Amino acid sequence: MLDYALKRILLFIPTLFGVTIVTFCIMHLAPGDPVDLFLGGMGRGEGINADEQGDMQKTREDLRKQLGLDRPLYIQYLSWISNTLLRIETVTAFDRSAMIADRLLGKLTQTEKFDLGLLDGPERKAKFLDLARRDAPKDIDKLTNSAFWRLKGIRLKDNYRPQTSGLTLHESETYRVITLNFGRSFKDQQSVIDRILERMGITLEINFVALIIAYLIGIPLGIYQSVKQNTPTDRSLTVITFGLWSMPTFWVGMLLIMVFCNQEFFYWFPASGTQSLEVNSSWSFIDRLTDHIHHMILPILASTYSSFAGISRYMRTSMLENLRLDYVRTARAKGLQEIVVVLRHVLRNSLIPIVTLFSYLLPGLIAGSIFIETIFTIPGMGFLAFESVLIRDYPMVMALFFIGSVLSLISILIADLLLKVVDPRIEFSKAPS
């Protein structure tokens, strides 16, 4: 199994290359220019006289150069993919001096740091030099001759704040190794990976909770329908599940808001956000958790209904196929109770298509987050993707598609490995020739 998992992980590489190339081409072929969106109507020469159009064209060219859009497309892609995989940056003299200051502060006692905290400005600097000179006199000369010392004050911690756009793997006073450097957003020049990490938690929360609830409802419902085949209950549940399965997510989301967030019907839940505006530090953990759950009920419900309806249909079909097999008749002939036959013998063999379904449900939920988070105004990855596509924020869109593809590939790998758990007879090694 380990060899199989390693081979599948290696196959992630060409798959991700293909996904990023297709995404990159689609984004650049789509109508609209980020520069025009930046400048508004003026970017196309609207609303300004002929004398100012030359200056505007110069501004437009400078902005394209600043965003890196003036280079050939293949150069832009190669630069993006190389920075995403691995980037080595030289630590500037300014940052190096900030590192020295933090290292010297780390050698001070708590009492000395407390005394420094009582001072400010030049007085703190002078006191810091007196305390640090006894431990590292050579570093003091480097520090006092640096631009950092002349331009910045001394904080009690975190003087070194690297302005990187990725995740740091290794760092020294001369260089740093960075990965997942997706660049900076065209919208606000913030680090793309930082903005995604801020929003990833709520998206994963909604999707994983929805997935767990879908399996907890769908599997028992499918089992129940299979043992009650062709009864009025089975037919009624079949109509209901097919109806749920066919309803689009965005329509159900808006319907839930109209019915359960409307004072004319049932004003039971908030229509947007992840917490109330009144939440503050005085609220207890239980109160904040209760308020958060109250906000998440409708988004999770809108993400769950279609999944558990589909799981129940697949589970019913798989159970019925196994209930007709010879080993079930043998178990019944031995005098085993029906509940033992169903839950101990039939259920495990029927889980194989349900486990395989996991590899499709999680990517579908992640894609569906765009609708759910936009409708309920939830600050997650889906809502961020919707905003980024509208303003042609190329770095953000590329990063979101890349991370979404990685999560999808991981879910497919997990589903394949779980097949071995469900059915130990499955072998991943090649059959002998």
Phi, psi and omega in degrees: 000323180297317178298319180296316181297319180295320178296319180294322178296321177295328178289344175301325188298303179295328178296315180293323176300314180297317180297316182292323179295314180297315180298316180299316181294317180298316182298320183278339176274341181293146179295150180109146181232128178304326181295317178297323178291326176296313187271350181070214181295333181294333179297337179254010178081019182273133174082010178231155183279173185295328182294328183272347182294327178295317177296322179294322177296321177296318177297320180297317179294319178297321180292320177298320178293320180296322179278354180079018183270359180274350181276160175301153184299320182292329176291319177299317181292314181298322177295318180295313184291325179291318177294326180293318183285305183199135179219134178249122182245145175276132178285126182288162178298325178298311179294324180297322178292323177296323176298318179299317179299317179294321179295320178291323176297326180294340180273350180279154177280168180296324179295318179294322177294323178296318178297321177297322181295339179281345181256171181207157175062220183300328180295319178295319179298315181296317179296320179298317178298319179297320182285323186277338185296332182288333184266322185214076182296328180293321179293331179297318179297317178298319184290313185290340179267006186264160175294328178302316182292326182282328188258338187242153170273172181262120171271161179283345175198163175056046170291328179271113178230091185296136179267059181263163182245020181214194178262127184277122177271321180210145182212136174226186180282358180244327182207165175223145179253124187236144172232167182053041177274087182278001180089200182242147182296138175296333187289310187225007178062023173275157179299128182297313183296325179294317180293323179291316180297327177297327187255350184293325185302313183292325178293314179295324178300310181298315185290316182288321176296317178298320181293317179297314179297321180299318179289321181294331178268317188293318182294306177301324180294319178294322177297314182298318180294326182290322180280346177249034186304135175066012173274164176305324179296316180297316181294320179295315179294327178296316178297317182295313183293321176296323178295315178296319182297329186271348184278129180291147185297316184295326179290317179295319179300314179293325178294319178297320179294318181296324186271314189257358178236024186235127181295342178282343180239263181234105180269072186261331187229155173288150186271348184204167175082177180245350176201163181286155178292338183279352183296132177213182185294342180283345179288142176285166180299319181296320180294317179294320179296316179298318179295320179294316179299321179301322179285333187271350186300308183292315176301319180291321177298317179293334178275342190264322194303316182291324182293312182290331175295317178293317179299318181297323179292314178296320181294319179298313181297316181294320178296317180296322177297317181285329180294341180268358184280163186295324184293335177288318177297322179296317180297320178293323179295332178286351178093014179291146177294151183299323180293327177290318179299316184288310188278330184266323186257311187281320187301311186296319178290338180274352184279347185301309178293334179290320177294318178299325180297335180301324183292343178258330184290314183296312175300324178295321178293320179297317177294321179292345178299333178300316180288313185298311184289329177289317181294317183264008178051055179259127183283069179244190181294325181295314179294323177296320178296318179298313179297319185292323178294321182296322183260009179056046178277084187305311181301320181291316181296316179299317181294318181294319177294322179297310181293320177298322178293320178298314179297322179294316179295322178295320179296323177294318178296316179299318179298319179295320180289327178292336177300324178293325179291318181290318181229098182298345180288342181290129179242133180271344179288156180291146177290141180295141181281000000 
